[in-house]
Amino acid sequence: MSDTVPINASDDARWAIMDEAAAVGMLAGTRRPVGVRLPEGLIAAARKRSGAKSLTELVEYALAKVALEDDFGPRLLARKG
């Protein structure tokens, strides 16, 4: 993913997530088609905020972001004592 120069801050953040996902092997392997129906407003807002150019790029980014989400805060709050 690092071969492309990011255009804006959204691109920087998106490439960082995708680079991390690639580094831990999440982007390796067979690609499978996924069919979903999503509200146009959600797609448009997510594309604008993320800078993703295609629906595939947007969905890959969203899934990687969820998969890599830092759970430090919830784990910290769940600690007793």
N, C-alpha and C positions, 0 to 999 in steps of 0.2 A: 504494500500500500504506500510506502514512503517514496515511491518513484515519482509521484505526482506532487507538485508544489501546491500547498493549500492557498486558496484565494482570500479567505477571511478567517476571523477568529473561530467561527463555527466549523470551518474546515479543519483548523488546527485541532480542535477538540475531537472532531469525528475521526480524524486520522490517528490520533493518539489512542482512542478506544480500539479502532480496527487493528492498529499495530500490536496492541497488547493482546487482542483476541488471536491474532495470527501467531504471536510468540508462544502462547500456551496451547496451540494446536486446534483451536476452535474452528478455524476456517479451512482446515485440511479435510480431505476425504471426499466422498461422493456428494454431489449437489443434488438435492431433490426438489421437485416442484411443490409449491405450497399455494393453495387457492383459498383466498379469504375475501370477504366483502367488508369493506371499511367505509365509514362516512368520508365524503370528499373533504369536508371541513377539517377533519382530523389529519388527513393526508397532507392537505395544503399547509396547515399550520406546522406540522412536523417537518415537512420539506423546507419550509422557509426558515425555521429555527435551526435545523441541522445543516442546511446547505446541500443536502443530498440531491443529486441530479435525477436519479431514477427511482422507481418504486422498489426495485431489488436492492439498491444501495441503501435506501431508507430502512427497509425491513431488516437487512443484515446489521445495520448500525444499531437499530432499536433492540434487536435480540442480543447483540454483543454487549450493549450497555447494561441490559438487565442481567445477563449472565455474569458480568464482571462487577456488578454493583458492590460497593464497599458496605459491609454490614457491621462495621466497627461501632457505630452509634447505638444501634439496637442491642448489640452484644454487651456494650458497656452498661447500658441502662438496665439490662436484664440481670446483671451481677448482683449478688446479695452481699451485704456487709461492707 
